[in-house]
Amino acid sequence: MNQYDVIVIGAGLGGLSCAARLSALGYRTAVFESHTLAGGFATEFTRKGYTFDVSLHGVGGLEEGSFGRMLKDCHVDQQIVPLRKKHPYSIRWEGQTIDIPSDVREYTQLLKGMFPAETAAIDKLFAGIRRFEAGFSAFSSRTSWRKMAGLLKAGTFFRWTQMTTWEAVSQFGLSDRFTEFFTALWAYYGLPPKRLAALYFFIPWMGYHLEGTYYIQGGAQALSNALVEAIQSAGGEVHLRSQVSEIILERGKAAGVRLNKGDVYKANWVVSGISPHHTYGRLLENHHAARRELEAVTKMETGTSLTQLYLGLSCEPRELGITEEDLILCNEPDSETDYEVMMSGQYTKGNWMFTNYNAMDPTLNEAGKGVITVTFLDRLENWPSARPEYKAKKEAVKQQILERLEQLYPGFSSKVVVAELGTPRTMQRYTANPGGAVYGFAQTVRQSGIHRLKHKSAVNRLSLVGAWTQPGGGFQGAMNSGIMEADRIAAKLR
């Protein structure tokens, strides 16, 4: 019988976590995903015997922290093996490679050693971060009395939600050079610090430095697989290669879905974990309220995409002198300039993120095989749509990256067995996200926090989850969106 409590469209982390949480609460769910794999960006692929993690490089609070609590909410905490990283990240800065400590005290001392004239201002910054964390913890609390009591002291948190990352750091009188170094991780969130909402920088920062930075044994696919198993073990279903073509409405309410093959599935509630553009467009094209919402989301700023070179080596990276887990190769210290050159396709002039999977999870591939990825910000418009020109540019960019790596690590090129380039067009093809966006809407102040797209849609009994919605992008943001909305739906269905 094709009747469920809740149907979820899209098996990204937002959709999977929503379905897993509802399953844990006793509701029968079904997930429909057009791709051959569940997970969205949280997947893997293989080439010539090498396994590549599509996106995961680290999460904060995987054991007893915030991410760990989400795993418990979805009943998958026992299936996930956390691997603690030595450092949240390292950075090649002004000719030196610097490992960033997880421990806040060690990090503070490192910063004071590098910027001795700014010691007092650094202390003020970290005091501000502690106040921000206290306010965020109170605001996020599920205990009503603790939330109410904490909100009385949450002034810093609320002020920072209306600031850019640059404003939040520089307000303490810190130099531009310090601010650029301290916020160097900005590229993982899609915008330079003068545009990136402070909320989206400091929440993961707190996870890394207050709760520890982790990788998941088996990679991102292990997380997605665990969520699928949790859904299925509770009596739910996950349908792959199953593209939804329409959200069925009955008396103005979402009542099910129709697949492109014509099959119909009914439910008391429908959740869309795909982009709101696709949800309000193709899936609800004849609904008047959906048309208004489509116009609204089309006017919002879409976030950036990425280009990633997945490299399989005939040796382990350490044999080439690559020992860091996550390394930012800082070629351009000015974040605004870096963003501009990347958005214009001048990739060799900007900064790259370099991830060494052997250092994080030696079991992901066989001994003797090396796997690393090179990642940088990009946009769809940099890549031609015509196939011959597209293939030619892919090859040219691949060679540019390999030439730079050869300069940094002599002998690198001779060890390359696999070199697979994923572009914004790749991201768009596999996720159907407009522009190949990996963080949903751009994570600006105007599109963050309470200003971000809400889970409650314009259609009764239809919810939205995932990176496009509150609280935002990334593994933790997407999962949090699904769990938050699952709890709201459960309260409505009781």
C-alpha positions as CSV (number, residue, x, y, z in Angstrom):
1,M,0.0,0.0,0.0
2,N,1.5,3.4,-1.1
3,Q,0.3,5.3,2.0
4,Y,2.7,6.9,4.5
5,D,2.7,9.3,7.3
6,V,5.3,11.5,5.6
7,I,6.9,11.5,2.2
8,V,10.3,13.1,1.7
9,I,11.5,14.3,-1.7
10,G,15.3,14.2,-2.0
11,A,17.8,12.1,-0.1
12,G,20.3,14.8,0.8
13,L,21.2,15.2,4.4
14,G,18.2,17.5,5.1
15,G,15.7,15.0,3.7
16,L,17.4,11.9,5.2
17,S,17.7,13.4,8.7
18,C,14.1,14.5,8.6
19,A,13.0,11.0,7.6
20,A,15.2,9.3,10.1
21,R,14.1,11.5,13.0
22,L,10.4,11.0,12.1
23,S,11.1,7.2,11.9
24,A,12.7,7.4,15.3
25,L,9.5,9.0,16.6
26,G,7.4,6.2,15.2
27,Y,6.2,7.6,11.9
28,R,6.2,5.7,8.6
29,T,8.2,7.5,6.0
30,A,9.2,7.1,2.4
31,V,12.1,9.0,0.7
32,F,12.2,9.4,-3.1
33,E,15.6,10.3,-4.7
34,S,16.4,10.6,-8.4
35,H,20.0,9.7,-8.1
36,T,21.5,6.2,-7.7
37,L,22.9,7.0,-4.3
38,A,21.4,8.5,-1.1
39,G,23.2,11.5,0.5
40,G,23.3,14.4,-1.9
41,F,26.7,15.9,-1.4
42,A,27.4,13.4,1.4
43,T,28.3,10.5,-1.0
44,E,31.3,8.8,-2.5
45,F,32.4,7.5,-5.9
46,T,35.1,5.1,-7.1
47,R,37.5,5.3,-10.0
48,K,40.1,2.6,-10.9
49,G,39.8,1.1,-7.4
50,Y,40.1,4.4,-5.5
51,T,37.3,5.6,-3.2
52,F,36.7,9.4,-3.1
53,D,34.6,11.2,-0.5
54,V,32.6,13.8,-2.5
55,S,32.7,16.5,0.2
56,L,33.3,15.8,3.8
57,H,36.6,17.1,5.3
58,G,35.6,17.7,8.9
59,V,32.7,18.3,11.3
60,G,32.7,19.7,14.9
61,G,31.2,18.0,17.9
62,L,30.8,14.5,16.5
63,E,31.0,12.7,19.9
64,E,29.3,14.5,22.8
65,G,28.8,17.8,21.0
66,S,26.0,19.2,18.9
67,F,26.6,17.0,15.9
68,G,26.7,13.9,18.1
69,R,23.3,14.9,19.6
70,M,21.8,15.1,16.1
71,L,23.1,11.6,15.4
72,K,21.3,10.4,18.5
73,D,18.1,12.1,17.5
74,C,18.2,10.1,14.3
75,H,19.2,6.8,16.0
76,V,22.5,6.5,14.1
77,D,25.0,7.4,16.8
78,Q,26.0,3.8,17.3
79,Q,26.6,3.3,13.6
80,I,29.0,6.2,13.2
81,V,32.7,5.9,14.1
82,P,34.2,9.3,14.8
83,L,37.9,9.9,14.0
84,R,39.3,12.9,15.8
85,K,41.5,15.1,13.6
86,K,44.8,16.4,14.9
87,H,44.0,19.9,13.8
88,P,40.9,21.6,12.5
89,Y,43.0,22.8,9.6
90,S,46.5,24.0,8.6
91,I,47.4,27.0,6.5
92,R,50.3,27.9,4.3
93,W,50.6,31.5,5.1
94,E,53.4,33.9,4.1
95,G,55.7,31.0,3.3
96,Q,55.1,29.0,6.5
97,T,52.8,26.0,7.2
98,I,50.9,26.7,10.4
99,D,48.8,24.0,12.2
100,I,45.7,25.5,13.8
101,P,45.1,24.0,17.3
102,S,41.7,22.7,18.4
103,D,42.3,23.8,21.9
104,V,41.2,27.4,22.5
105,R,44.1,28.2,24.9
106,E,46.7,26.9,22.5
107,Y,45.1,28.7,19.6
108,T,45.1,31.9,21.6
109,Q,48.7,31.6,22.4
110,L,49.5,30.9,18.7
111,L,47.7,34.0,17.7
112,K,49.4,36.1,20.3
113,G,52.8,34.8,19.2
114,M,52.1,35.7,15.6
115,F,50.5,39.1,16.5
116,P,52.2,40.3,19.7
117,A,51.1,43.9,19.3
118,E,47.4,42.8,19.4
119,T,47.4,40.6,22.5
120,A,44.8,42.7,24.4
121,A,42.5,42.8,21.4
122,I,42.8,39.0,21.0
123,D,41.7,38.5,24.6
124,K,38.7,40.7,23.9
125,L,37.8,38.7,20.8
126,F,37.9,35.4,22.6
127,A,35.9,36.9,25.5
128,G,33.3,38.0,22.9
129,I,33.3,34.5,21.4
130,R,32.6,33.0,24.8
131,R,29.6,35.4,25.2
132,F,28.4,34.5,21.8
133,E,28.6,30.8,22.6
134,A,26.7,31.2,25.8
135,G,23.9,33.1,24.0
136,F,23.9,30.5,21.2
137,S,23.7,27.6,23.7
138,A,20.8,29.2,25.5
139,F,19.0,30.0,22.2
140,S,19.5,26.4,21.0
141,S,18.4,24.8,24.2
142,R,15.4,22.5,24.1
143,T,14.7,23.3,27.8
144,S,12.3,26.2,27.9
145,W,13.4,27.6,31.3
146,R,17.0,27.4,30.4
147,K,16.3,29.2,27.1
148,M,14.4,32.0,28.8
149,A,17.0,32.5,31.5
150,G,19.9,32.4,28.9
151,L,18.3,34.8,26.5
152,L,18.5,37.5,29.1
153,K,22.3,37.3,28.7
154,A,22.3,36.7,24.9
155,G,23.0,40.3,23.8
156,T,26.3,39.4,22.1
157,F,24.7,36.5,20.2
158,F,21.9,38.6,18.9
159,R,24.2,41.5,17.9
160,W,26.5,39.2,16.1
161,T,23.7,37.7,14.1
162,Q,23.3,41.1,12.4
163,M,27.0,41.4,11.6
164,T,29.3,40.1,9.0
165,T,32.3,37.9,10.0
166,W,34.6,40.8,9.4
167,E,32.6,43.2,11.5
168,A,32.4,40.7,14.4
169,V,36.2,40.2,14.5
170,S,37.4,43.7,13.7
171,Q,35.1,45.4,16.2
172,F,37.8,44.6,18.9
173,G,40.4,46.8,17.1
174,L,42.2,43.9,15.4
175,S,44.3,44.6,12.3
176,D,43.2,43.6,8.8
177,R,46.1,41.2,8.6
178,F,45.0,39.4,11.8
179,T,41.4,39.3,10.6
180,E,42.4,37.8,7.3
181,F,44.4,35.1,9.1
182,F,41.8,34.3,11.7
183,T,39.0,34.0,9.2
184,A,41.0,32.0,6.6
185,L,38.4,29.2,6.7
186,W,35.8,31.5,5.1
187,A,36.1,29.7,1.7
188,Y,34.5,26.6,3.1
189,Y,31.3,28.8,3.8
190,G,31.2,30.4,0.3
191,L,31.7,34.1,0.9
192,P,34.6,36.4,2.0
193,P,34.4,37.6,5.6
194,K,33.2,41.1,4.6
195,R,30.0,39.4,3.2
196,L,29.7,36.2,5.2
197,A,27.3,36.3,8.1
198,A,29.1,36.0,11.4
199,L,26.6,33.3,12.4
200,Y,27.9,30.9,9.7
201,F,31.5,31.4,10.6
202,F,31.3,31.2,14.4
203,I,28.9,28.3,14.8
204,P,31.2,25.8,13.0
205,W,34.2,27.6,14.6
206,M,32.8,26.7,18.1
207,G,32.2,23.1,17.0
208,Y,35.8,22.8,15.9
209,H,37.5,24.5,18.9
210,L,35.0,23.8,21.7
211,E,33.8,20.3,20.8
212,G,36.6,18.9,18.6
213,T,37.0,18.4,14.9
214,Y,36.3,15.0,13.4
215,Y,36.1,12.9,10.3
216,I,33.7,9.9,9.9
217,Q,35.2,6.5,9.3
218,G,34.1,5.4,5.9
219,G,33.5,9.0,4.8
220,A,30.3,10.9,4.2
221,Q,28.7,7.9,2.6
222,A,28.9,6.1,5.9
223,L,26.7,8.8,7.4
224,S,24.2,8.7,4.6
225,N,24.0,4.9,4.6
226,A,23.4,4.9,8.4
227,L,20.5,7.3,8.0
228,V,19.1,5.1,5.2
229,E,19.4,2.0,7.4
230,A,17.7,3.8,10.3
231,I,14.7,4.7,8.1
232,Q,14.4,1.2,6.8
233,S,14.9,-0.6,10.1
234,A,11.9,1.5,11.5
235,G,9.7,0.3,8.6
236,G,10.3,3.2,6.3
237,E,11.5,3.2,2.7
238,V,14.1,4.8,0.6
239,H,13.5,4.7,-3.2
240,L,16.5,5.5,-5.5
241,R,16.3,6.3,-9.2
242,S,12.8,7.6,-8.4
243,Q,12.2,11.1,-9.6
244,V,9.2,13.1,-8.3
245,S,7.5,15.0,-11.1
246,E,4.6,16.5,-9.1
247,I,3.4,17.2,-5.5
248,I,-0.2,16.1,-5.4
249,L,-2.7,18.5,-3.7
250,E,-6.0,17.7,-2.3
251,R,-8.3,20.5,-1.0
252,G,-5.3,22.8,-1.0
253,K,-3.1,20.5,1.1
254,A,-0.1,18.4,0.1
255,A,-1.3,14.8,0.0
256,G,1.4,12.9,-1.9
257,V,3.7,12.7,-4.9
258,R,3.6,11.5,-8.5
259,L,6.8,10.0,-10.0
260,N,7.9,10.6,-13.5
261,K,6.9,7.1,-14.3
262,G,3.3,7.8,-13.2
263,D,3.3,6.0,-9.8
264,V,1.4,7.8,-7.1
265,Y,2.3,7.7,-3.4
266,K,0.1,9.3,-0.7
267,A,1.0,10.8,2.7
268,N,-0.4,13.0,5.5
269,W,2.6,15.3,5.0
270,V,5.2,16.0,2.3
271,V,8.7,17.3,2.9
272,S,10.9,18.7,0.1
273,G,14.6,18.4,0.6
274,I,15.4,19.7,-2.8
275,S,15.8,23.4,-3.9
276,P,12.8,25.6,-3.4
277,H,13.2,26.7,-7.0
278,H,12.5,23.1,-8.2
279,T,9.8,22.6,-5.5
280,Y,7.8,25.7,-6.3
281,G,8.6,25.5,-10.0
282,R,8.2,22.1,-11.6
283,L,6.6,20.2,-8.7
284,L,3.9,22.9,-8.0
285,E,3.8,24.7,-11.3
286,N,0.0,25.3,-11.3
287,H,-0.3,26.5,-7.7
288,H,-0.9,30.3,-7.3
289,A,0.9,30.6,-4.0
290,A,3.8,28.5,-5.3
291,R,4.2,30.9,-8.2
292,R,4.5,33.8,-5.8
293,E,7.1,31.9,-3.7
294,L,9.1,31.0,-6.8
295,E,9.3,34.7,-7.7
296,A,10.6,35.5,-4.2
297,V,13.3,32.8,-4.1
298,T,14.4,33.6,-7.6
299,K,15.2,37.1,-6.3
300,M,17.4,35.8,-3.5
301,E,21.1,35.5,-3.9
302,T,22.2,31.9,-4.7
303,G,25.4,30.7,-3.1
304,T,28.6,29.8,-4.8
305,S,29.6,26.5,-6.2
306,L,32.9,24.6,-6.1
307,T,35.4,23.0,-8.4
308,Q,37.2,19.9,-7.0
309,L,40.0,17.8,-8.4
310,Y,39.9,14.3,-6.9
311,L,43.3,12.7,-7.1
312,G,44.3,9.0,-6.7
313,L,48.0,8.5,-6.1
314,S,50.2,5.4,-6.5
315,C,51.8,6.3,-3.1
316,E,50.6,7.6,0.2
317,P,50.7,11.4,0.4
318,R,53.2,11.4,3.3
319,E,55.8,10.0,0.8
320,L,55.5,13.3,-1.1
321,G,55.8,15.4,2.1
322,I,52.0,15.9,2.5
323,T,51.2,15.3,6.1
324,E,48.5,17.8,6.9
325,E,44.8,16.7,7.0
326,D,43.3,19.9,5.7
327,L,45.6,22.6,4.3
328,I,44.6,26.0,3.0
329,L,47.1,27.0,0.3
330,C,47.0,30.8,0.7
331,N,48.3,32.3,-2.5
332,E,46.2,35.6,-2.0
333,P,45.9,36.8,1.6
334,D,43.3,39.5,0.7
335,S,40.0,37.6,0.9
336,E,38.1,40.1,-1.3
337,T,40.7,39.8,-4.0
338,D,40.8,36.0,-3.6
339,Y,37.0,35.8,-4.1
340,E,37.0,38.1,-7.1
341,V,39.7,36.1,-8.9
342,M,38.0,32.8,-8.3
343,M,34.6,34.2,-9.4
344,S,36.3,35.4,-12.6
345,G,37.9,32.0,-13.2
346,Q,41.5,33.0,-12.5
347,Y,42.1,29.8,-10.4
348,T,45.9,29.9,-10.2
349,K,45.8,33.3,-8.6
350,G,43.5,32.4,-5.7
351,N,43.5,30.1,-2.6
352,W,42.9,26.4,-2.7
353,M,41.8,23.9,0.0
354,F,43.7,20.7,0.1
355,T,42.4,17.6,1.9
356,N,44.5,14.5,2.6
357,Y,42.1,11.6,3.2
358,N,44.8,9.1,4.1
359,A,45.7,11.3,7.1
360,M,42.1,11.4,8.3
361,D,40.9,7.8,7.6
362,P,43.6,5.3,6.5
363,T,40.9,2.6,6.0
364,L,39.1,4.5,3.3
365,N,41.5,3.1,0.7
366,E,44.0,0.3,0.5
367,A,47.4,0.8,2.0
368,G,49.8,2.3,-0.5
369,K,47.0,4.2,-2.3
370,G,46.8,8.0,-1.8
371,V,43.7,10.1,-2.1
372,I,43.6,13.9,-1.9
373,T,41.3,16.6,-3.2
374,V,41.9,20.1,-4.2
375,T,38.9,22.4,-3.8
376,F,38.3,26.0,-4.6
377,L,35.3,28.4,-5.0
378,D,33.8,28.7,-8.4
379,R,30.6,29.5,-10.3
380,L,28.6,27.9,-13.1
381,E,29.1,30.9,-15.4
382,N,32.8,30.1,-15.7
383,W,32.1,26.9,-17.4
384,P,30.9,26.7,-21.0
385,S,27.7,24.6,-21.7
386,A,28.9,23.3,-25.1
387,R,30.4,19.9,-24.6
388,P,33.6,20.3,-26.7
389,E,34.5,23.6,-25.0
390,Y,33.6,22.3,-21.6
391,K,35.8,19.2,-21.9
392,A,38.7,21.3,-23.2
393,K,38.4,23.7,-20.2
394,K,38.2,20.8,-17.8
395,E,41.5,19.4,-19.1
396,A,43.2,22.8,-19.1
397,V,42.2,23.5,-15.5
398,K,43.2,20.0,-14.4
399,Q,46.7,20.6,-15.9
400,Q,46.9,24.0,-14.1
401,I,46.2,22.4,-10.8
402,L,48.7,19.5,-11.4
403,E,51.4,22.0,-12.4
404,R,51.0,24.0,-9.2
405,L,51.1,20.8,-7.1
406,E,54.2,19.6,-8.9
407,Q,55.9,22.9,-7.9
408,L,54.8,22.5,-4.3
409,Y,55.6,18.8,-4.1
410,P,58.2,17.7,-6.6
411,G,57.5,14.3,-8.1
412,F,53.7,14.7,-7.5
413,S,52.7,14.4,-11.2
414,S,54.4,11.0,-11.7
415,K,52.3,9.5,-8.9
416,V,48.9,10.5,-10.3
417,V,46.7,7.5,-11.3
418,V,43.3,9.2,-11.2
419,A,42.5,12.8,-11.8
420,E,38.8,13.5,-11.8
421,L,37.6,17.1,-12.0
422,G,34.2,18.0,-10.7
423,T,33.0,21.5,-11.7
424,P,29.9,23.6,-10.9
425,R,28.2,21.8,-13.8
426,T,28.9,18.5,-12.1
427,M,27.4,19.8,-8.9
428,Q,24.3,21.0,-10.7
429,R,23.9,17.7,-12.6
430,Y,24.0,15.5,-9.6
431,T,22.0,17.7,-7.2
432,A,19.8,19.8,-9.5
433,N,20.8,22.8,-7.4
434,P,20.6,26.1,-9.4
435,G,24.1,27.2,-10.3
436,G,25.5,24.0,-8.7
437,A,25.2,25.8,-5.3
438,V,26.6,23.8,-2.5
439,Y,25.5,26.0,0.4
440,G,22.0,26.9,-0.8
441,F,21.4,30.6,-0.7
442,A,24.4,32.8,-0.2
443,Q,25.1,32.9,3.5
444,T,24.9,36.7,3.9
445,V,23.5,38.5,6.9
446,R,20.2,39.2,5.1
447,Q,19.9,35.5,4.3
448,S,20.9,34.1,7.6
449,G,19.2,33.2,10.9
450,I,15.6,34.2,11.0
451,H,16.0,35.8,7.6
452,R,16.7,32.5,5.9
453,L,13.9,30.5,4.1
454,K,11.5,29.0,6.6
455,H,10.6,25.3,6.8
456,K,6.9,26.1,6.6
457,S,6.0,26.5,3.0
458,A,3.2,28.4,1.2
459,V,1.3,25.1,0.8
460,N,-0.4,23.5,3.8
461,R,1.2,20.2,4.9
462,L,4.3,20.8,2.7
463,S,7.6,21.5,4.5
464,L,11.0,22.6,3.1
465,V,14.4,21.3,4.6
466,G,18.0,21.3,3.6
467,A,20.8,23.9,3.0
468,W,18.4,26.4,1.4
469,T,16.4,26.7,4.6
470,Q,17.0,27.6,8.2
471,P,19.6,27.3,9.7
472,G,21.8,27.1,6.6
473,G,24.3,25.0,4.6
474,G,26.9,22.4,5.4
475,F,26.5,19.0,7.0
476,Q,25.4,20.3,10.3
477,G,23.1,23.0,9.0
478,A,21.3,20.6,6.6
479,M,20.8,17.9,9.2
480,N,19.7,20.4,11.8
481,S,17.0,21.7,9.4
482,G,15.7,18.2,8.9
483,I,15.5,17.3,12.5
484,M,14.0,20.6,13.6
485,E,11.2,20.3,11.0
486,A,10.7,16.6,11.8
487,D,9.9,17.6,15.4
488,R,7.5,20.2,14.3
489,I,5.7,17.8,11.9
490,A,5.5,15.2,14.6
491,A,3.8,17.7,16.9
492,K,1.3,18.5,14.2
493,L,0.5,14.9,13.4
494,R,0.0,13.7,17.0
